[in-house]
Amino acid sequence: QVQLVESGGGLAQAGGSLSLSCAASGRSFGNSAMGWFRQAPGKERELVAAISWNGAYTYYADSMKGRFTISRDNDKNTVYLQMNSLNPEDTAVYYCAARDRPFERVGYYAPEYAYWGQGTQVTVSS
């Protein structure tokens, strides 16, 4: 059974930092592009950041550039999201996602991802 399990969410103050992890099991995603999405109440799920299978290419949504960093450790089958300079607008449930086929480019939309974690809540207080 394939699983993506996020961890590291919680409560942070504005200007603070949180680090999210997503551990995959059931199959290797070492050859798959992966991404982090988020969804705030009443809003659509949006792409936060994505990373190619080998980490050579990364993508960030405009509002995350310079504040968030996506990385991966294929030996550990894990992808990370370091979030700095958090603000209340970053409050959302954060989801890890993986594309299915090997060596695909990163996806920019949720339907491009085949596997999803259950999400982890990030709350930023002002």
Secondary structure, 3 states (H helix, E strand, C coil): CCEEEEECCEEEECCCCEEEEEEEECCCCCCCCEEEEEECCCCCCEEEEEECCCCCCEEECHHHCCCEEEEEECCCCEEEEEECCCCHHHCEEEEEEECCCCCCCCCCCHHHCCEECCCEEEEEEC
